[in-house]
Amino acid sequence: MSAIEQLREKLNEVSRLGQAAAVLDWDQQCYMPPGGGDARAEQSAVIQKVIHEKFTSDEVGELLETSASELNGASLDSDDAALIRITKMDFDRETKVPGALVAEQAKVTSLAHEVWVKARKEKDFKTFQPWLERIVDNCRQIAEHRGYKDHIYDALLEEFEAGTKTSEVERIFTDLRPSLVDLVQQIKDSPAKVDNSIMSREYPVEKQLEICNDLVKRIGFDFTNGRQDQAAHPFCTNFSNNDVRITTRFDAHWLPGSVFASMHEAGHAMYEQGSPDKFEGTTLSGGTSLGFHESQSRMWENQIGRSRAFIDYYFPVLKEKFPDSLGSVTAEQFYLAANKVAPSMIRVEADEVTYGLHIMLRFELEKLMIEGKVRFSDLPELWNTKMQEYLGITPKDDAEGVLQDVHWSSGILGYFPTYQLGNLISSQLWEKMQAAIPDIYSQIERGDFQAILEWLRSNVHQYGRKYLPGELIMRITGKAVDSGPYMGYLRTKYKDIYQLGD
């Protein structure tokens, strides 16, 4: 075999082990009995250590060098050249981290997840605090091992949004924040009021599950190669492009919490299902970055799912399923309720306009934790203070506040900025898609999503991780990540809903 063929063989082993680790994590969040936590932590630690050792072995390093020589300067448009580049990038990052630290973090986060679930249920941050301290300390050590030029947070952000720096995120968020705050204030001052009380009527959970499964199937989620389950926090994971799992959670008195979460996770899932077979078992499989991943989920949830066209199409199904709660409601009333703008405690249920402020809050807190500039015992109070500062509301307990997201218990620091970057990218893609599909809203209103999915397959999904996120957005739109289309989309939509002036 050639060197690159040998490299692919080694990467396939690493990839399949990673998929097996994902099965363990999915099972823990969906089905594992509480008593299995200790054993699962040991299992996760062992498998993550093996993955790390196999991927960072001298043999892989030598094969990378030999493969690069064999390609003799091939263009990055070549799949083989892209494979070498992306693998080398990951290899250089991960070889710097000791395997023992990787295993330790896997064990700690597995145990911490069970503590977080219990702490969130009991609204008690203090029980989770020592675990968060251990996780952040591990993240800090990992970042130091990886190295960075400007900011320690760069070393964590790089894993999720390669090529993006903390300073760039700060600049984007600083430029965007005044526009968002101004739009929120305009909406608050508007005499047009939106009533979303219909969303908190009685919606039996078993019927919500039926709706969510029907809904994601209609927009393109392939149940032959996927499934949907319940979890404490909605997420998407995959064990190959032919086995993609999504989850949601249900509240019998809050319909959007499951419906739009399912559309969001289906957006992630369809990206993974669209990853080319030729990239399976390599570092090129999946999405190019978490920002691009979030662009897919946010687009299906918001530009499509919360559009008037989509609600005109799907509301009759909802009305038939929930006649007692929606029998006297019109599609227009439901559309307005689905797009009510009001500061809210829970990020995953936040409206489009205030959502970005939730992300900015988390980004600021993560930086403080990684920099060692905050006492962990102060986090609940600091969270509440920033919620008041950003959104004008204060959580009543830790479950509504500092404990609401699963990410920190999983050791995923550096991820949160990608949610808002995904919002920006989604609007840039949507602008391009509308130009390519002029009757896009008419198609949505008919329940025809084929052209949308085909456009995404052709322009985004087919490339997997072949290009860096900055390269891919330039390839598709001709521009770097830009907040202009995002703010334009929000202003146009909410000017109509809230009768705002120019």
C-alpha positions in Angstrom: 0.0 0.0 0.0 1.0 3.6 -0.5 1.7 5.8 2.5 -1.6 7.6 2.2 -3.5 4.2 1.9 -1.8 3.1 5.1 -2.7 6.4 6.7 -6.3 6.0 5.8 -6.2 2.6 7.4 -4.9 4.0 10.6 -7.4 6.9 10.6 -10.2 4.4 10.1 -9.3 2.6 13.3 -9.2 5.9 15.2 -12.5 7.1 13.7 -14.3 3.8 14.5 -13.1 4.0 18.1 -14.3 7.5 18.3 -17.7 6.4 17.0 -17.8 3.7 19.7 -17.0 6.3 22.3 -19.9 8.4 21.0 -22.2 5.4 21.4 -21.2 5.3 25.1 -21.9 9.0 25.6 -25.3 8.8 23.8 -26.3 5.9 25.9 -25.3 7.7 29.1 -27.4 10.7 28.2 -30.4 8.7 27.0 -30.7 5.3 28.6 -28.0 4.4 31.1 -29.3 3.8 34.6 -27.9 6.2 37.2 -25.9 3.5 38.9 -23.8 2.9 35.7 -22.0 6.2 36.0 -18.8 5.0 37.7 -18.3 2.2 35.2 -19.1 4.4 32.3 -16.5 6.9 33.4 -13.8 4.1 33.5 -14.9 2.9 30.0 -14.8 6.4 28.6 -11.4 7.1 30.1 -9.9 3.9 28.6 -11.3 4.3 25.1 -10.3 8.0 24.9 -6.8 7.2 26.0 -6.6 4.5 23.3 -7.9 6.8 20.7 -5.4 9.5 21.6 -2.5 7.0 21.6 -3.4 5.6 18.2 -3.9 9.0 16.6 -0.8 10.6 18.0 1.5 7.6 17.4 4.9 8.0 15.7 3.6 5.8 12.9 0.8 8.2 12.1 3.3 11.1 12.2 5.7 9.3 9.8 2.8 8.4 7.4 1.8 12.0 7.3 5.2 13.1 6.3 5.6 10.3 3.7 2.1 10.9 2.3 2.8 14.6 1.9 6.0 13.8 -0.1 4.1 11.4 -2.3 1.5 14.1 -3.2 4.3 16.4 -4.2 2.5 19.7 -3.6 -1.0 18.7 -4.9 -3.7 21.4 -4.7 -5.8 21.5 -1.6 -8.8 20.9 -3.8 -7.5 17.3 -4.0 -9.2 15.1 -1.4 -5.8 13.5 -0.5 -4.1 16.8 0.0 -7.0 18.1 2.1 -6.8 14.9 4.2 -3.1 15.4 4.9 -3.6 19.0 5.8 -6.6 18.5 8.2 -5.0 15.4 9.8 -1.7 17.2 10.3 -3.5 20.1 11.9 -5.3 17.7 14.3 -2.2 15.7 14.9 0.0 18.6 15.7 -2.7 19.9 18.2 -3.3 16.6 19.9 0.3 15.2 20.1 1.1 18.0 22.6 -1.5 16.8 25.1 -0.5 13.8 27.4 -2.6 10.7 27.0 -3.1 10.6 30.8 -4.7 14.1 30.8 -7.0 13.0 28.0 -8.1 10.0 30.0 -8.5 12.0 33.1 -10.7 14.6 31.4 -12.8 11.8 29.9 -13.3 10.2 33.3 -14.1 13.4 35.1 -16.6 14.6 32.5 -18.4 11.3 32.5 -18.8 11.4 36.2 -19.6 15.1 36.2 -22.4 14.7 33.8 -24.4 12.6 36.3 -23.6 15.2 39.0 -24.8 18.0 36.7 -28.1 16.2 36.0 -28.8 15.8 39.7 -27.6 19.3 40.6 -29.8 20.8 37.8 -32.8 18.9 39.0 -32.1 20.0 42.6 -31.2 23.6 41.5 -28.0 23.4 43.5 -24.8 24.6 41.9 -22.6 23.9 45.0 -22.7 20.1 44.4 -21.5 20.6 40.8 -18.9 23.3 41.6 -16.0 21.1 42.6 -16.5 19.1 39.4 -16.5 22.2 37.3 -13.3 23.3 38.9 -11.6 20.0 38.0 -12.9 20.2 34.4 -11.8 23.8 33.9 -8.4 23.0 35.4 -8.0 20.2 32.9 -9.1 22.4 30.1 -6.6 25.0 31.1 -3.8 22.3 31.2 -4.9 21.1 27.8 -4.8 24.6 26.4 -1.3 25.2 27.8 0.0 21.9 26.3 -1.5 22.8 22.9 0.0 26.3 23.1 -1.3 29.6 21.8 0.1 33.0 20.7 -2.4 35.5 21.9 -5.0 34.2 24.3 -5.3 30.9 26.2 -8.9 30.6 25.0 -7.6 30.3 21.4 -6.3 26.8 22.1 -9.8 25.7 23.0 -11.7 27.6 20.3 -9.4 26.1 17.7 -10.8 22.7 18.3 -14.3 23.8 17.3 -13.7 26.7 14.9 -10.2 26.2 13.3 -8.5 29.4 12.3 -10.7 31.6 14.4 -9.1 33.7 17.2 -10.6 34.9 20.5 -9.9 38.5 19.4 -11.9 38.0 16.2 -14.9 36.6 18.2 -14.6 39.6 20.6 -14.6 42.0 17.6 -17.6 40.4 16.0 -19.5 40.3 19.2 -18.6 43.9 20.2 -19.7 45.2 16.8 -22.9 43.2 16.9 -24.0 43.8 20.5 -25.3 47.4 20.1 -27.4 46.5 17.1 -29.0 43.6 18.9 -29.6 45.6 22.0 -31.1 48.4 19.9 -33.4 46.0 18.1 -34.5 44.5 21.4 -35.3 48.0 22.8 -37.3 48.9 19.6 -39.4 45.8 20.0 -39.9 46.4 23.7 -41.1 50.0 22.9 -43.3 48.9 20.1 -47.1 49.3 20.7 -47.6 46.0 18.9 -47.7 43.2 21.4 -47.4 39.5 20.7 -49.2 37.0 22.8 -47.6 33.5 23.0 -49.7 32.1 25.8 -51.1 29.5 23.4 -47.7 27.8 23.5 -48.1 27.0 27.2 -51.4 25.2 26.9 -51.7 21.5 27.4 -49.7 19.4 24.9 -49.4 15.8 25.9 -45.8 14.6 25.6 -46.6 11.4 23.7 -48.3 13.5 21.0 -45.4 15.9 21.0 -43.0 13.0 20.2 -45.2 11.9 17.3 -45.2 15.5 16.0 -41.4 15.9 16.3 -40.7 12.6 14.5 -43.1 13.5 11.7 -41.7 17.0 11.5 -38.0 16.1 11.1 -38.9 13.4 8.6 -40.7 15.8 6.4 -37.8 18.2 6.2 -35.3 15.5 5.3 -34.0 13.7 8.4 -33.6 10.1 7.3 -34.9 7.6 9.9 -33.4 4.7 8.0 -30.1 6.2 9.1 -31.1 7.9 12.3 -33.4 8.1 15.3 -34.8 10.5 17.9 -34.8 10.1 21.6 -35.3 12.1 24.8 -32.4 13.6 26.9 -32.0 16.2 29.6 -30.5 18.5 27.0 -31.2 18.3 23.3 -28.2 17.2 21.2 -27.1 15.4 18.0 -24.4 12.8 17.7 -23.4 10.3 15.1 -21.7 6.9 14.8 -21.3 7.2 11.0 -23.1 9.2 8.3 -25.5 6.3 8.3 -26.3 6.3 12.0 -27.1 9.8 13.3 -29.0 10.3 16.5 -30.9 13.3 17.7 -32.6 14.0 21.0 -35.1 16.5 22.4 -36.8 17.2 25.7 -40.5 17.7 26.4 -42.6 19.9 28.6 -46.4 19.3 28.5 -46.9 23.0 28.8 -44.4 24.4 26.4 -44.7 23.2 22.8 -41.8 25.2 21.2 -39.3 23.5 23.5 -39.6 20.2 21.6 -40.8 21.3 18.2 -38.1 23.8 17.4 -35.4 21.9 19.3 -36.1 18.9 17.0 -35.8 21.0 13.9 -32.5 22.5 15.3 -31.0 19.0 16.0 -32.3 17.7 12.6 -30.3 20.5 11.0 -27.2 19.1 12.6 -28.2 15.6 11.7 -28.8 16.2 8.1 -25.4 17.8 7.8 -23.9 14.6 9.2 -26.1 12.4 7.0 -24.9 14.4 4.0 -21.2 13.8 4.8 -19.8 11.9 1.7 -19.2 8.2 2.0 -15.7 8.7 0.6 -14.8 10.6 3.8 -16.1 8.0 6.2 -13.4 6.7 8.6 -11.2 9.8 8.0 -10.6 13.2 9.6 -12.6 14.7 6.7 -15.9 13.2 7.7 -18.6 15.4 9.3 -18.9 19.2 9.3 -16.1 21.7 8.7 -16.6 23.4 12.0 -19.1 23.9 14.8 -20.0 27.3 13.5 -21.0 25.7 10.2 -22.8 23.0 12.1 -24.8 25.6 14.0 -25.5 27.4 10.7 -27.4 24.3 9.6 -29.3 23.8 12.8 -30.2 27.5 13.3 -31.3 27.8 9.6 -33.7 24.9 9.9 -35.0 26.1 13.2 -35.4 29.8 12.4 -35.2 30.9 8.8 -37.3 27.8 7.8 -39.1 26.6 10.9 -40.2 29.9 12.3 -41.1 31.4 8.9 -44.7 32.3 8.0 -44.4 29.9 5.0 -43.5 26.9 7.1 -46.1 27.6 9.8 -48.8 28.0 7.1 -47.7 24.6 5.8 -47.4 22.7 9.1 -49.9 24.3 11.4 -52.9 22.2 10.1 -51.0 19.1 11.3 -50.4 20.7 14.7 -54.1 21.7 14.9 -55.3 18.2 14.1 -52.9 16.7 16.7 -53.8 19.2 19.5 -57.5 20.2 18.8 -58.2 21.1 22.4 -55.3 23.6 22.6 -55.2 24.9 19.0 -58.7 24.4 17.8 -59.6 28.1 17.8 -56.1 29.3 16.9 -55.1 30.6 13.4 -51.9 30.0 11.6 -51.1 33.7 11.8 -51.6 33.7 15.6 -49.3 30.7 15.9 -46.7 32.4 13.7 -46.7 35.5 15.8 -46.5 33.4 19.0 -43.6 31.4 17.6 -41.7 34.6 17.0 -42.4 36.6 20.1 -39.4 38.5 21.3 -39.0 38.7 25.0 -36.0 38.1 27.3 -36.0 34.6 28.6 -34.0 32.5 31.0 -33.3 29.4 28.9 -31.0 29.7 25.9 -32.3 26.8 23.9 -35.8 28.4 24.0 -34.7 32.0 23.4 -36.1 33.9 20.5 -33.9 34.8 17.5 -33.2 38.4 18.6 -32.1 37.8 22.2 -30.4 34.4 21.5 -27.1 36.0 20.7 -27.0 37.8 24.0 -27.1 34.4 25.8 -24.1 33.4 23.8 -22.1 36.5 24.5 -22.7 36.0 28.3 -21.4 32.4 28.2 -18.4 33.4 26.1 -17.4 36.1 28.7 -17.8 33.6 31.6 -15.8 30.9 29.8 -12.9 33.4 29.2 -12.9 34.4 32.9 -12.8 30.8 34.0 -10.0 29.8 31.6 -8.0 32.9 32.6 -8.5 32.1 36.3 -10.1 35.5 36.9 -13.3 34.3 38.6 -14.0 32.4 41.8 -16.2 29.4 41.0 -18.4 30.0 44.0 -19.2 33.4 42.5 -20.4 32.0 39.2 -24.2 31.8 40.0 -24.2 35.4 41.2 -22.1 36.6 38.2 -24.3 34.7 35.8 -27.4 36.4 37.3 -25.7 39.8 37.2 -24.9 39.4 33.5 -28.4 38.1 32.7 -29.7 41.3 34.3 -27.2 43.4 32.4 -27.8 41.7 29.0 -31.4 40.8 29.1 -33.0 42.7 32.0 -34.0 39.5 33.9 -32.7 37.5 36.8 -32.9 33.7 37.1 -34.9 32.5 40.2 -32.5 29.5 40.8 -29.4 27.8 39.5 -31.4 25.5 37.2 -32.6 28.6 35.3 -29.2 30.1 35.5 -25.6 28.7 35.7 -26.7 25.0 35.5 -28.9 25.2 32.5 -26.4 24.0 29.8 -24.8 20.6 29.5 -21.6 21.8 27.9 -19.4 22.6 30.9 -20.2 19.2 32.5 -18.9 17.7 29.2 -15.7 19.7 29.2 -16.8 21.5 26.1 -15.3 25.0 26.6 -14.6 27.0 23.5 -17.8 25.8 21.9 -20.3 28.6 22.8 -19.1 31.3 20.4 -19.8 29.0 17.5 -23.6 29.2 18.2 -23.6 32.9 17.3 -21.1 32.5 14.5 -23.5 29.9 13.2 -26.3 32.5 13.3 -24.2 34.8 11.1 -23.2 32.1 8.7 -26.8 30.8 8.4 -28.0 34.3 7.3 -25.2 34.5 4.7 -26.1 31.1 3.3 -29.8 31.9 3.4 -29.1 35.0 1.3 -27.3 32.9 -1.3 -29.9 30.2 -1.2 -32.7 32.7 -1.8 -30.9 34.0 -4.9 -30.5 30.5 -6.2 -34.1 29.4 -5.3 -36.3 32.5 -5.9 -39.5 30.8 -5.0 -38.1 29.3 -1.8 -40.9 30.4 0.4 -43.5 29.0 -2.0 -41.7 25.7 -1.9 -41.7 25.7 1.9 -45.4 26.5 2.0 -46.0 23.4 -0.2 -43.9 21.3 2.2 -41.3 20.8 -0.5 -37.8 20.9 1.0 -35.9 19.0 -1.6 -34.3 22.1 -3.3 -33.2 23.5 0.0 -31.6 20.2 1.1 -30.0 19.7 -2.4 -28.5 23.3 -2.3 -27.0 22.5 1.2 -25.7 19.2 0.0 -24.1 20.8 -3.0 -22.7 23.9 -1.3 -21.9 22.8 2.2 -22.4 19.1 3.1 -20.4 17.6 0.2 -17.1 19.1 1.5 -17.2 17.6 5.0 -14.1 19.0 6.7 -12.1 19.4 3.5 -11.9 23.2 3.9 -11.4 25.4 7.0 -14.5 27.4 7.9 -13.1 30.7 6.8 -12.2 29.1 3.4 -15.6 27.5 3.0 -17.6 30.6 3.7 -15.5 32.5 1.2 -16.0 29.7 -1.3 -19.8 29.9 -1.0 -20.5 33.6 -0.4 -17.3 35.4 -1.5 -17.1 37.1 2.0 -15.8 36.4 5.4 -18.2 35.9 8.3 -20.3 39.0 8.3 -23.1 40.2 10.6 -24.7 42.3 7.9 -27.0 39.7 6.4 -28.0 38.5 9.9 -29.1 41.9 11.2 -30.8 42.5 7.8 -32.8 39.3 8.2 -33.7 40.1 11.8 -34.7 43.7 11.1 -36.9 42.8 8.0 -38.7 40.0 9.8 -39.3 41.7 13.1 -40.2 45.1 11.5 -43.2 43.3 10.1 -44.1 41.4 13.3 -43.7 44.4 15.6 -44.6 47.2 13.1 -41.2 48.9 13.6 -40.2 52.1 11.9 -37.3 52.4 9.4 
